[in-house]
Amino acid sequence: MLLQKKKLKKEQCKSCLNNIRSCEKAFMCEACKHWYHLKCVGVSTKLYEILQTDEGKHFHWFCDDCDSVVMMELCNIAVRCDKIESELMNEQLLNNDQRVTRVEAAMSAKVDEIDRKMAKMDCELNKVKMKVDNQLVTNKNDIGNISTKVTESIQGQEGQWCDVVKRQVDVTLEKVTDNIQEVRNSLSETRAQAAEQWDKESRRNNLILYNVPESTQPRAEDRNKADIDFCIQLFNRTNALHVGVSNEDLIQVFRLGKRGDDIAPTRPLLIQFASYTFKNFILESLSKLKHAEQKYKNVIVAHDMTKTERE
């Protein structure tokens, strides 16, 4: 609003239609640009003086004719802002739903692939078992045949045939031993592959955070609560990852390794999520950390790898 401080050019009060003299105090409506005497619009001298201060510069004044029009326009602007905000929110929700659908479809395909691999392993194990059983039956028959032949041949030549039998048995036993060792190696390799696959699956929803400040509270429960609070802030703050993770979405949060003294390096923090979807959202949002607060910039987020993968 404009206040009369200096001598104005010839202006007329729109209310009383009299000219406004330089010694009179007056307002100008910011909408219609018409001038009004203080007494004509019911404004006190005290309020007028307050409006001349630096704080008063932030106030706006409209005449009675313009006030309702301005208020209506402000209401229309508020309604349009709410509509735009609602449309943006609906668009964001739709994008999130589409992302979740894609992630779930990818995970479903991955699970189906793992199931197929496990079924294939079971089939291979059964084949190996059948091979071992057949080999044992064959070996048993071979030994029985050799024993019969030896028994028939050693009559009257016990000393000579004992050596023959011993050599033949040694050769056969060596073959049997080699076959059994080969089967054992195959079984061990198959078990190791199955164990590695199961280990990967159990770590599928896990992440490991490095450089997370470790609380010095004496009670383990308080230290764990501090770790959970840090993670929730990291995942949800607008100046961090901002992916929307709640406490119910965290199955486990704990430190890896034995707690040392105050000068020891901070231990890694393992987080197990209720769903792989949250882990995937976090990994997709890691680029936001470079614009985050300083305490979040040093955090390193990594997969929870198996021993074989780490080697």
C-alpha positions as protocol buffer text, in pm:
chain_id: "A"
residue {
  index: 1
  type: MET
  ca { x: 0 y: 0 z: 0 }
}
residue {
  index: 2
  type: LEU
  ca { x: 113 y: 361 z: -49 }
}
residue {
  index: 3
  type: LEU
  ca { x: 99 y: 608 z: 239 }
}
residue {
  index: 4
  type: GLN
  ca { x: 101 y: 983 z: 196 }
}
residue {
  index: 5
  type: LYS
  ca { x: 441 y: 1106 z: 322 }
}
residue {
  index: 6
  type: LYS
  ca { x: 529 y: 1373 z: 69 }
}
residue {
  index: 7
  type: LYS
  ca { x: 318 y: 1622 z: -114 }
}
residue {
  index: 8
  type: LEU
  ca { x: 102 y: 1439 z: -362 }
}
residue {
  index: 9
  type: LYS
  ca { x: -11 y: 1559 z: -698 }
}
residue {
  index: 10
  type: LYS
  ca { x: -372 y: 1655 z: -698 }
}
residue {
  index: 11
  type: GLU
  ca { x: -554 y: 1334 z: -585 }
}
residue {
  index: 12
  type: GLN
  ca { x: -918 y: 1296 z: -492 }
}
residue {
  index: 13
  type: CYS
  ca { x: -1058 y: 1075 z: -214 }
}
residue {
  index: 14
  type: LYS
  ca { x: -1282 y: 824 z: -386 }
}
residue {
  index: 15
  type: SER
  ca { x: -1503 y: 804 z: -76 }
}
residue {
  index: 16
  type: CYS
  ca { x: -1580 y: 1173 z: -2 }
}
residue {
  index: 17
  type: LEU
  ca { x: -1475 y: 1303 z: -348 }
}
residue {
  index: 18
  type: ASN
  ca { x: -1271 y: 1582 z: -185 }
}
residue {
  index: 19
  type: ASN
  ca { x: -916 y: 1655 z: -284 }
}
residue {
  index: 20
  type: ILE
  ca { x: -648 y: 1512 z: -55 }
}
residue {
  index: 21
  type: ARG
  ca { x: -427 y: 1789 z: 81 }
}
residue {
  index: 22
  type: SER
  ca { x: -58 y: 1738 z: 153 }
}
residue {
  index: 23
  type: CYS
  ca { x: -118 y: 1773 z: 528 }
}
residue {
  index: 24
  type: GLU
  ca { x: -377 y: 1495 z: 531 }
}
residue {
  index: 25
  type: LYS
  ca { x: -301 y: 1125 z: 581 }
}
residue {
  index: 26
  type: ALA
  ca { x: -432 y: 890 z: 314 }
}
residue {
  index: 27
  type: PHE
  ca { x: -411 y: 536 z: 171 }
}
residue {
  index: 28
  type: MET
  ca { x: -396 y: 416 z: -189 }
}
residue {
  index: 29
  type: CYS
  ca { x: -578 y: 88 z: -272 }
}
residue {
  index: 30
  type: GLU
  ca { x: -327 y: -153 z: -428 }
}
residue {
  index: 31
  type: ALA
  ca { x: -593 y: -290 z: -664 }
}
residue {
  index: 32
  type: CYS
  ca { x: -782 y: 8 z: -808 }
}
residue {
  index: 33
  type: LYS
  ca { x: -507 y: 271 z: -731 }
}
residue {
  index: 34
  type: HIS
  ca { x: -762 y: 518 z: -582 }
}
residue {
  index: 35
  type: TRP
  ca { x: -682 y: 725 z: -272 }
}
residue {
  index: 36
  type: TYR
  ca { x: -884 y: 743 z: 53 }
}
residue {
  index: 37
  type: HIS
  ca { x: -870 y: 963 z: 363 }
}
residue {
  index: 38
  type: LEU
  ca { x: -793 y: 771 z: 685 }
}
residue {
  index: 39
  type: LYS
  ca { x: -1116 y: 898 z: 840 }
}
residue {
  index: 40
  type: CYS
  ca { x: -1314 y: 793 z: 533 }
}
residue {
  index: 41
  type: VAL
  ca { x: -1204 y: 427 z: 564 }
}
residue {
  index: 42
  type: GLY
  ca { x: -1201 y: 415 z: 946 }
}
residue {
  index: 43
  type: VAL
  ca { x: -825 y: 370 z: 1001 }
}
residue {
  index: 44
  type: SER
  ca { x: -676 y: 516 z: 1319 }
}
residue {
  index: 45
  type: THR
  ca { x: -372 y: 742 z: 1324 }
}
residue {
  index: 46
  type: LYS
  ca { x: -189 y: 491 z: 1548 }
}
residue {
  index: 47
  type: LEU
  ca { x: -236 y: 212 z: 1296 }
}
residue {
  index: 48
  type: TYR
  ca { x: -129 y: 449 z: 1018 }
}
residue {
  index: 49
  type: GLU
  ca { x: 198 y: 522 z: 1202 }
}
residue {
  index: 50
  type: ILE
  ca { x: 263 y: 151 z: 1255 }
}
residue {
  index: 51
  type: LEU
  ca { x: 218 y: 89 z: 884 }
}
residue {
  index: 52
  type: GLN
  ca { x: 491 y: 346 z: 810 }
}
residue {
  index: 53
  type: THR
  ca { x: 752 y: 135 z: 992 }
}
residue {
  index: 54
  type: ASP
  ca { x: 970 y: -133 z: 823 }
}
residue {
  index: 55
  type: GLU
  ca { x: 743 y: -406 z: 957 }
}
residue {
  index: 56
  type: GLY
  ca { x: 438 y: -234 z: 813 }
}
residue {
  index: 57
  type: LYS
  ca { x: 576 y: -247 z: 461 }
}
residue {
  index: 58
  type: HIS
  ca { x: 479 y: -614 z: 442 }
}
residue {
  index: 59
  type: PHE
  ca { x: 105 y: -538 z: 483 }
}
residue {
  index: 60
  type: HIS
  ca { x: -136 y: -478 z: 195 }
}
residue {
  index: 61
  type: TRP
  ca { x: -453 y: -267 z: 193 }
}
residue {
  index: 62
  type: PHE
  ca { x: -753 y: -282 z: -35 }
}
residue {
  index: 63
  type: CYS
  ca { x: -1067 y: -70 z: -39 }
}
residue {
  index: 64
  type: ASP
  ca { x: -1405 y: -225 z: 36 }
}
residue {
  index: 65
  type: ASP
  ca { x: -1492 y: -253 z: -334 }
}
residue {
  index: 66
  type: CYS
  ca { x: -1172 y: -441 z: -418 }
}
residue {
  index: 67
  type: ASP
  ca { x: -1134 y: -648 z: -101 }
}
residue {
  index: 68
  type: SER
  ca { x: -1400 y: -906 z: -188 }
}
residue {
  index: 69
  type: VAL
  ca { x: -1266 y: -937 z: -545 }
}
residue {
  index: 70
  type: VAL
  ca { x: -910 y: -990 z: -420 }
}
residue {
  index: 71
  type: MET
  ca { x: -1020 y: -1246 z: -161 }
}
residue {
  index: 72
  type: MET
  ca { x: -1217 y: -1434 z: -425 }
}
residue {
  index: 73
  type: GLU
  ca { x: -914 y: -1438 z: -654 }
}
residue {
  index: 74
  type: LEU
  ca { x: -693 y: -1565 z: -369 }
}
residue {
  index: 75
  type: CYS
  ca { x: -942 y: -1843 z: -300 }
}
residue {
  index: 76
  type: ASN
  ca { x: -939 y: -1937 z: -670 }
}
residue {
  index: 77
  type: ILE
  ca { x: -557 y: -1946 z: -664 }
}
residue {
  index: 78
  type: ALA
  ca { x: -565 y: -2169 z: -354 }
}
residue {
  index: 79
  type: VAL
  ca { x: -812 y: -2405 z: -525 }
}
residue {
  index: 80
  type: ARG
  ca { x: -594 y: -2422 z: -838 }
}
residue {
  index: 81
  type: CYS
  ca { x: -283 y: -2492 z: -626 }
}
residue {
  index: 82
  type: ASP
  ca { x: -464 y: -2772 z: -443 }
}
residue {
  index: 83
  type: LYS
  ca { x: -575 y: -2919 z: -775 }
}
residue {
  index: 84
  type: ILE
  ca { x: -222 y: -2907 z: -919 }
}
residue {
  index: 85
  type: GLU
  ca { x: -78 y: -3060 z: -600 }
}
residue {
  index: 86
  type: SER
  ca { x: -341 y: -3337 z: -611 }
}
residue {
  index: 87
  type: GLU
  ca { x: -262 y: -3412 z: -977 }
}
residue {
  index: 88
  type: LEU
  ca { x: 112 y: -3426 z: -905 }
}
residue {
  index: 89
  type: MET
  ca { x: 54 y: -3657 z: -608 }
}
residue {
  index: 90
  type: ASN
  ca { x: -170 y: -3889 z: -814 }
}
residue {
  index: 91
  type: GLU
  ca { x: 94 y: -3898 z: -1088 }
}
residue {
  index: 92
  type: GLN
  ca { x: 365 y: -3982 z: -832 }
}
residue {
  index: 93
  type: LEU
  ca { x: 149 y: -4258 z: -682 }
}
residue {
  index: 94
  type: LEU
  ca { x: 84 y: -4399 z: -1029 }
}
residue {
  index: 95
  type: ASN
  ca { x: 459 y: -4397 z: -1105 }
}
residue {
  index: 96
  type: ASN
  ca { x: 532 y: -4570 z: -772 }
}
residue {
  index: 97
  type: ASP
  ca { x: 266 y: -4834 z: -842 }
}
residue {
  index: 98
  type: GLN
  ca { x: 418 y: -4899 z: -1183 }
}
residue {
  index: 99
  type: ARG
  ca { x: 765 y: -4930 z: -1032 }
}
residue {
  index: 100
  type: VAL
  ca { x: 637 y: -5172 z: -767 }
}
residue {
  index: 101
  type: THR
  ca { x: 462 y: -5377 z: -1036 }
}
residue {
  index: 102
  type: ARG
  ca { x: 782 y: -5398 z: -1242 }
}
residue {
  index: 103
  type: VAL
  ca { x: 991 y: -5494 z: -940 }
}
residue {
  index: 104
  type: GLU
  ca { x: 741 y: -5759 z: -829 }
}
residue {
  index: 105
  type: ALA
  ca { x: 730 y: -5904 z: -1181 }
}
residue {
  index: 106
  type: ALA
  ca { x: 1111 y: -5917 z: -1194 }
}
residue {
  index: 107
  type: MET
  ca { x: 1129 y: -6082 z: -851 }
}
residue {
  index: 108
  type: SER
  ca { x: 861 y: -6334 z: -944 }
}
residue {
  index: 109
  type: ALA
  ca { x: 1062 y: -6428 z: -1253 }
}
residue {
  index: 110
  type: LYS
  ca { x: 1376 y: -6457 z: -1039 }
}
residue {
  index: 111
  type: VAL
  ca { x: 1201 y: -6685 z: -788 }
}
residue {
  index: 112
  type: ASP
  ca { x: 1071 y: -6903 z: -1072 }
}
residue {
  index: 113
  type: GLU
  ca { x: 1424 y: -6926 z: -1212 }
}
residue {
  index: 114
  type: ILE
  ca { x: 1561 y: -7030 z: -870 }
}
residue {
  index: 115
  type: ASP
  ca { x: 1285 y: -7292 z: -838 }
}
residue {
  index: 116
  type: ARG
  ca { x: 1380 y: -7432 z: -1178 }
}
residue {
  index: 117
  type: LYS
  ca { x: 1748 y: -7447 z: -1080 }
}
residue {
  index: 118
  type: MET
  ca { x: 1664 y: -7623 z: -752 }
}
residue {
  index: 119
  type: ALA
  ca { x: 1447 y: -7875 z: -936 }
}
residue {
  index: 120
  type: LYS
  ca { x: 1732 y: -7935 z: -1180 }
}
residue {
  index: 121
  type: MET
  ca { x: 1973 y: -7990 z: -886 }
}
residue {
  index: 122
  type: ASP
  ca { x: 1733 y: -8238 z: -726 }
}
residue {
  index: 123
  type: CYS
  ca { x: 1715 y: -8426 z: -1055 }
}
residue {
  index: 124
  type: GLU
  ca { x: 2094 y: -8433 z: -1083 }
}
residue {
  index: 125
  type: LEU
  ca { x: 2126 y: -8558 z: -724 }
}
residue {
  index: 126
  type: ASN
  ca { x: 1883 y: -8839 z: -798 }
}
residue {
  index: 127
  type: LYS
  ca { x: 2083 y: -8932 z: -1108 }
}
residue {
  index: 128
  type: VAL
  ca { x: 2406 y: -8939 z: -906 }
}
residue {
  index: 129
  type: LYS
  ca { x: 2242 y: -9155 z: -639 }
}
residue {
  index: 130
  type: MET
  ca { x: 2116 y: -9399 z: -900 }
}
residue {
  index: 131
  type: LYS
  ca { x: 2463 y: -9407 z: -1054 }
}
residue {
  index: 132
  type: VAL
  ca { x: 2619 y: -9487 z: -715 }
}
residue {
  index: 133
  type: ASP
  ca { x: 2363 y: -9758 z: -640 }
}
residue {
  index: 134
  type: ASN
  ca { x: 2416 y: -9918 z: -982 }
}
residue {
  index: 135
  type: GLN
  ca { x: 2791 y: -9901 z: -943 }
}
residue {
  index: 136
  type: LEU
  ca { x: 2773 y: -10066 z: -599 }
}
residue {
  index: 137
  type: VAL
  ca { x: 2556 y: -10348 z: -736 }
}
residue {
  index: 138
  type: THR
  ca { x: 2796 y: -10395 z: -1027 }
}
residue {
  index: 139
  type: ASN
  ca { x: 3095 y: -10399 z: -794 }
}
residue {
  index: 140
  type: LYS
  ca { x: 2926 y: -10649 z: -567 }
}
residue {
  index: 141
  type: ASN
  ca { x: 2851 y: -10879 z: -861 }
}
residue {
  index: 142
  type: ASP
  ca { x: 3207 y: -10845 z: -994 }
}
residue {
  index: 143
  type: ILE
  ca { x: 3353 y: -10931 z: -656 }
}
residue {
  index: 144
  type: GLY
  ca { x: 3117 y: -11230 z: -625 }
}
residue {
  index: 145
  type: ASN
  ca { x: 3218 y: -11357 z: -970 }
}
residue {
  index: 146
  type: ILE
  ca { x: 3587 y: -11314 z: -897 }
}
residue {
  index: 147
  type: SER
  ca { x: 3551 y: -11491 z: -564 }
}
residue {
  index: 148
  type: THR
  ca { x: 3375 y: -11784 z: -730 }
}
residue {
  index: 149
  type: LYS
  ca { x: 3641 y: -11810 z: -1002 }
}
residue {
  index: 150
  type: VAL
  ca { x: 3919 y: -11791 z: -748 }
}
residue {
  index: 151
  type: THR
  ca { x: 3759 y: -12058 z: -529 }
}
residue {
  index: 152
  type: GLU
  ca { x: 3731 y: -12293 z: -827 }
}
residue {
  index: 153
  type: SER
  ca { x: 4086 y: -12229 z: -942 }
}
residue {
  index: 154
  type: ILE
  ca { x: 4285 y: -12240 z: -615 }
}
residue {
  index: 155
  type: GLN
  ca { x: 4225 y: -12607 z: -546 }
}
residue {
  index: 156
  type: GLY
  ca { x: 4570 y: -12763 z: -514 }
}
residue {
  index: 157
  type: GLN
  ca { x: 4736 y: -12426 z: -583 }
}
residue {
  index: 158
  type: GLU
  ca { x: 4653 y: -12233 z: -269 }
}
residue {
  index: 159
  type: GLY
  ca { x: 4982 y: -12045 z: -246 }
}
residue {
  index: 160
  type: GLN
  ca { x: 4988 y: -11936 z: -610 }
}
residue {
  index: 161
  type: TRP
  ca { x: 4619 y: -11851 z: -630 }
}
residue {
  index: 162
  type: CYS
  ca { x: 4625 y: -11656 z: -305 }
}
residue {
  index: 163
  type: ASP
  ca { x: 4858 y: -11408 z: -471 }
}
residue {
  index: 164
  type: VAL
  ca { x: 4639 y: -11395 z: -780 }
}
residue {
  index: 165
  type: VAL
  ca { x: 4327 y: -11334 z: -573 }
}
residue {
  index: 166
  type: LYS
  ca { x: 4501 y: -11070 z: -365 }
}
residue {
  index: 167
  type: ARG
  ca { x: 4614 y: -10879 z: -672 }
}
residue {
  index: 168
  type: GLN
  ca { x: 4272 y: -10906 z: -835 }
}
residue {
  index: 169
  type: VAL
  ca { x: 4094 y: -10794 z: -520 }
}
residue {
  index: 170
  type: ASP
  ca { x: 4337 y: -10504 z: -477 }
}
residue {
  index: 171
  type: VAL
  ca { x: 4270 y: -10387 z: -835 }
}
residue {
  index: 172
  type: THR
  ca { x: 3895 y: -10418 z: -791 }
}
residue {
  index: 173
  type: LEU
  ca { x: 3898 y: -10243 z: -454 }
}
residue {
  index: 174
  type: GLU
  ca { x: 4108 y: -9963 z: -603 }
}
residue {
  index: 175
  type: LYS
  ca { x: 3850 y: -9915 z: -878 }
}
residue {
  index: 176
  type: VAL
  ca { x: 3568 y: -9922 z: -625 }
}
residue {
  index: 177
  type: THR
  ca { x: 3751 y: -9669 z: -407 }
}
residue {
  index: 178
  type: ASP
  ca { x: 3805 y: -9438 z: -705 }
}
residue {
  index: 179
  type: ASN
  ca { x: 3440 y: -9465 z: -804 }
}
residue {
  index: 180
  type: ILE
  ca { x: 3320 y: -9394 z: -452 }
}
residue {
  index: 181
  type: GLN
  ca { x: 3553 y: -9095 z: -420 }
}
residue {
  index: 182
  type: GLU
  ca { x: 3429 y: -8958 z: -751 }
}
residue {
  index: 183
  type: VAL
  ca { x: 3069 y: -8990 z: -632 }
}
residue {
  index: 184
  type: ARG
  ca { x: 3153 y: -8824 z: -301 }
}
residue {
  index: 185
  type: ASN
  ca { x: 3319 y: -8535 z: -481 }
}
residue {
  index: 186
  type: SER
  ca { x: 3016 y: -8493 z: -705 }
}
residue {
  index: 187
  type: LEU
  ca { x: 2781 y: -8499 z: -406 }
}
residue {
  index: 188
  type: SER
  ca { x: 2995 y: -8247 z: -217 }
}
residue {
  index: 189
  type: GLU
  ca { x: 3003 y: -8012 z: -516 }
}
residue {
  index: 190
  type: THR
  ca { x: 2627 y: -8037 z: -562 }
}
residue {
  index: 191
  type: ARG
  ca { x: 2563 y: -7975 z: -192 }
}
residue {
  index: 192
  type: ALA
  ca { x: 2797 y: -7673 z: -200 }
}
residue {
  index: 193
  type: GLN
  ca { x: 2609 y: -7526 z: -499 }
}
residue {
  index: 194
  type: ALA
  ca { x: 2274 y: -7580 z: -329 }
}
residue {
  index: 195
  type: ALA
  ca { x: 2401 y: -7424 z: -3 }
}
residue {
  index: 196
  type: GLU
  ca { x: 2537 y: -7122 z: -193 }
}
residue {
  index: 197
  type: GLN
  ca { x: 2203 y: -7075 z: -370 }
}
residue {
  index: 198
  type: TRP
  ca { x: 2011 y: -7091 z: -41 }
}
residue {
  index: 199
  type: ASP
  ca { x: 2259 y: -6849 z: 121 }
}
residue {
  index: 200
  type: LYS
  ca { x: 2203 y: -6597 z: -160 }
}
residue {
  index: 201
  type: GLU
  ca { x: 1827 y: -6632 z: -122 }
}
residue {
  index: 202
  type: SER
  ca { x: 1844 y: -6573 z: 256 }
}
residue {
  index: 203
  type: ARG
  ca { x: 2042 y: -6250 z: 198 }
}
residue {
  index: 204
  type: ARG
  ca { x: 1816 y: -6124 z: -84 }
}
residue {
  index: 205
  type: ASN
  ca { x: 1640 y: -5858 z: 129 }
}
residue {
  index: 206
  type: ASN
  ca { x: 1956 y: -5746 z: 315 }
}
residue {
  index: 207
  type: LEU
  ca { x: 2172 y: -5435 z: 287 }
}
residue {
  index: 208
  type: ILE
  ca { x: 2493 y: -5344 z: 472 }
}
residue {
  index: 209
  type: LEU
  ca { x: 2564 y: -4983 z: 569 }
}
residue {
  index: 210
  type: TYR
  ca { x: 2919 y: -4865 z: 636 }
}
residue {
  index: 211
  type: ASN
  ca { x: 3035 y: -4548 z: 818 }
}
residue {
  index: 212
  type: VAL
  ca { x: 2713 y: -4520 z: 1023 }
}
residue {
  index: 213
  type: PRO
  ca { x: 2801 y: -4343 z: 1353 }
}
residue {
  index: 214
  type: GLU
  ca { x: 2781 y: -4588 z: 1644 }
}
residue {
  index: 215
  type: SER
  ca { x: 2607 y: -4480 z: 1966 }
}
residue {
  index: 216
  type: THR
  ca { x: 2807 y: -4483 z: 2291 }
}
residue {
  index: 217
  type: GLN
  ca { x: 2503 y: -4566 z: 2506 }
}
residue {
  index: 218
  type: PRO
  ca { x: 2584 y: -4836 z: 2766 }
}
residue {
  index: 219
  type: ARG
  ca { x: 2270 y: -5046 z: 2698 }
}
residue {
  index: 220
  type: ALA
  ca { x: 2253 y: -5255 z: 2383 }
}
residue {
  index: 221
  type: GLU
  ca { x: 1881 y: -5175 z: 2340 }
}
residue {
  index: 222
  type: ASP
  ca { x: 1952 y: -4800 z: 2337 }
}
residue {
  index: 223
  type: ARG
  ca { x: 2235 y: -4841 z: 2085 }
}
residue {
  index: 224
  type: ASN
  ca { x: 2011 y: -5050 z: 1858 }
}
residue {
  index: 225
  type: LYS
  ca { x: 1730 y: -4791 z: 1883 }
}
residue {
  index: 226
  type: ALA
  ca { x: 1979 y: -4518 z: 1781 }
}
residue {
  index: 227
  type: ASP
  ca { x: 2081 y: -4727 z: 1476 }
}
residue {
  index: 228
  type: ILE
  ca { x: 1716 y: -4778 z: 1374 }
}
residue {
  index: 229
  type: ASP
  ca { x: 1640 y: -4404 z: 1413 }
}
residue {
  index: 230
  type: PHE
  ca { x: 1943 y: -4318 z: 1196 }
}
residue {
  index: 231
  type: CYS
  ca { x: 1828 y: -4561 z: 924 }
}
residue {
  index: 232
  type: ILE
  ca { x: 1469 y: -4430 z: 925 }
}
residue {
  index: 233
  type: GLN
  ca { x: 1597 y: -4071 z: 889 }
}
residue {
  index: 234
  type: LEU
  ca { x: 1839 y: -4173 z: 611 }
}
residue {
  index: 235
  type: PHE
  ca { x: 1567 y: -4358 z: 417 }
}
residue {
  index: 236
  type: ASN
  ca { x: 1286 y: -4101 z: 462 }
}
residue {
  index: 237
  type: ARG
  ca { x: 1420 y: -3744 z: 488 }
}
residue {
  index: 238
  type: THR
  ca { x: 1369 y: -3523 z: 184 }
}
residue {
  index: 239
  type: ASN
  ca { x: 1736 y: -3417 z: 203 }
}
residue {
  index: 240
  type: ALA
  ca { x: 1846 y: -3784 z: 205 }
}
residue {
  index: 241
  type: LEU
  ca { x: 1709 y: -4093 z: 16 }
}
residue {
  index: 242
  type: HIS
  ca { x: 1336 y: -4014 z: 68 }
}
residue {
  index: 243
  type: VAL
  ca { x: 1195 y: -4362 z: -19 }
}
residue {
  index: 244
  type: GLY
  ca { x: 932 y: -4402 z: 256 }
}
residue {
  index: 245
  type: VAL
  ca { x: 1043 y: -4686 z: 488 }
}
residue {
  index: 246
  type: SER
  ca { x: 873 y: -4739 z: 828 }
}
residue {
  index: 247
  type: ASN
  ca { x: 986 y: -4931 z: 1136 }
}
residue {
  index: 248
  type: GLU
  ca { x: 750 y: -5216 z: 1042 }
}
residue {
  index: 249
  type: ASP
  ca { x: 940 y: -5260 z: 713 }
}
residue {
  index: 250
  type: LEU
  ca { x: 1263 y: -5345 z: 903 }
}
residue {
  index: 251
  type: ILE
  ca { x: 1288 y: -5709 z: 1017 }
}
residue {
  index: 252
  type: GLN
  ca { x: 1635 y: -5683 z: 1173 }
}
residue {
  index: 253
  type: VAL
  ca { x: 1890 y: -5407 z: 1234 }
}
residue {
  index: 254
  type: PHE
  ca { x: 2215 y: -5506 z: 1404 }
}
residue {
  index: 255
  type: ARG
  ca { x: 2589 y: -5440 z: 1403 }
}
residue {
  index: 256
  type: LEU
  ca { x: 2835 y: -5692 z: 1258 }
}
residue {
  index: 257
  type: GLY
  ca { x: 3136 y: -5791 z: 1467 }
}
residue {
  index: 258
  type: LYS
  ca { x: 3232 y: -5748 z: 1831 }
}
residue {
  index: 259
  type: ARG
  ca { x: 3191 y: -5405 z: 1990 }
}
residue {
  index: 260
  type: GLY
  ca { x: 3530 y: -5249 z: 2071 }
}
residue {
  index: 261
  type: ASP
  ca { x: 3645 y: -4938 z: 2257 }
}
residue {
  index: 262
  type: ASP
  ca { x: 3558 y: -4577 z: 2166 }
}
residue {
  index: 263
  type: ILE
  ca { x: 3852 y: -4540 z: 1924 }
}
residue {
  index: 264
  type: ALA
  ca { x: 3772 y: -4857 z: 1731 }
}
residue {
  index: 265
  type: PRO
  ca { x: 3626 y: -4815 z: 1377 }
}
residue {
  index: 266
  type: THR
  ca { x: 3247 y: -4816 z: 1350 }
}
residue {
  index: 267
  type: ARG
  ca { x: 3110 y: -5162 z: 1282 }
}
residue {
  index: 268
  type: PRO
  ca { x: 2906 y: -5229 z: 966 }
}
residue {
  index: 269
  type: LEU
  ca { x: 2526 y: -5218 z: 1012 }
}
residue {
  index: 270
  type: LEU
  ca { x: 2317 y: -5501 z: 861 }
}
residue {
  index: 271
  type: ILE
  ca { x: 1953 y: -5429 z: 772 }
}
residue {
  index: 272
  type: GLN
  ca { x: 1700 y: -5695 z: 674 }
}
residue {
  index: 273
  type: PHE
  ca { x: 1386 y: -5560 z: 502 }
}
residue {
  index: 274
  type: ALA
  ca { x: 1045 y: -5722 z: 501 }
}
residue {
  index: 275
  type: SER
  ca { x: 1033 y: -5689 z: 122 }
}
residue {
  index: 276
  type: TYR
  ca { x: 1291 y: -5677 z: -156 }
}
residue {
  index: 277
  type: THR
  ca { x: 1098 y: -5381 z: -300 }
}
residue {
  index: 278
  type: PHE
  ca { x: 1233 y: -5142 z: -33 }
}
residue {
  index: 279
  type: LYS
  ca { x: 1589 y: -5263 z: -86 }
}
residue {
  index: 280
  type: ASN
  ca { x: 1553 y: -5202 z: -460 }
}
residue {
  index: 281
  type: PHE
  ca { x: 1407 y: -4851 z: -408 }
}
residue {
  index: 282
  type: ILE
  ca { x: 1702 y: -4760 z: -182 }
}
residue {
  index: 283
  type: LEU
  ca { x: 1961 y: -4885 z: -432 }
}
residue {
  index: 284
  type: GLU
  ca { x: 1789 y: -4687 z: -710 }
}
residue {
  index: 285
  type: SER
  ca { x: 1796 y: -4369 z: -495 }
}
residue {
  index: 286
  type: LEU
  ca { x: 2165 y: -4378 z: -386 }
}
residue {
  index: 287
  type: SER
  ca { x: 2252 y: -4091 z: -622 }
}
residue {
  index: 288
  type: LYS
  ca { x: 2055 y: -3858 z: -390 }
}
residue {
  index: 289
  type: LEU
  ca { x: 2320 y: -3901 z: -117 }
}
residue {
  index: 290
  type: LYS
  ca { x: 2559 y: -3658 z: -289 }
}
residue {
  index: 291
  type: HIS
  ca { x: 2305 y: -3380 z: -214 }
}
residue {
  index: 292
  type: ALA
  ca { x: 2225 y: -3505 z: 138 }
}
residue {
  index: 293
  type: GLU
  ca { x: 2340 y: -3370 z: 476 }
}
residue {
  index: 294
  type: GLN
  ca { x: 2707 y: -3423 z: 560 }
}
residue {
  index: 295
  type: LYS
  ca { x: 2635 y: -3705 z: 808 }
}
residue {
  index: 296
  type: TYR
  ca { x: 2464 y: -3904 z: 531 }
}
residue {
  index: 297
  type: LYS
  ca { x: 2717 y: -3837 z: 252 }
}
residue {
  index: 298
  type: ASN
  ca { x: 2981 y: -4068 z: 408 }
}
residue {
  index: 299
  type: VAL
  ca { x: 2740 y: -4364 z: 434 }
}
residue {
  index: 300
  type: ILE
  ca { x: 2821 y: -4651 z: 197 }
}
residue {
  index: 301
  type: VAL
  ca { x: 2537 y: -4890 z: 100 }
}
residue {
  index: 302
  type: ALA
  ca { x: 2626 y: -5241 z: -24 }
}
residue {
  index: 303
  type: HIS
  ca { x: 2469 y: -5580 z: -92 }
}
residue {
  index: 304
  type: ASP
  ca { x: 2493 y: -5851 z: 174 }
}
residue {
  index: 305
  type: MET
  ca { x: 2714 y: -6092 z: -24 }
}
residue {
  index: 306
  type: THR
  ca { x: 2788 y: -6456 z: 54 }
}
residue {
  index: 307
  type: LYS
  ca { x: 3138 y: -6573 z: 145 }
}
residue {
  index: 308
  type: THR
  ca { x: 3188 y: -6708 z: -207 }
}
residue {
  index: 309
  type: GLU
  ca { x: 3083 y: -6377 z: -365 }
}
residue {
  index: 310
  type: ARG
  ca { x: 3320 y: -6182 z: -136 }
}
residue {
  index: 311
  type: GLU
  ca { x: 3612 y: -6404 z: -237 }
}
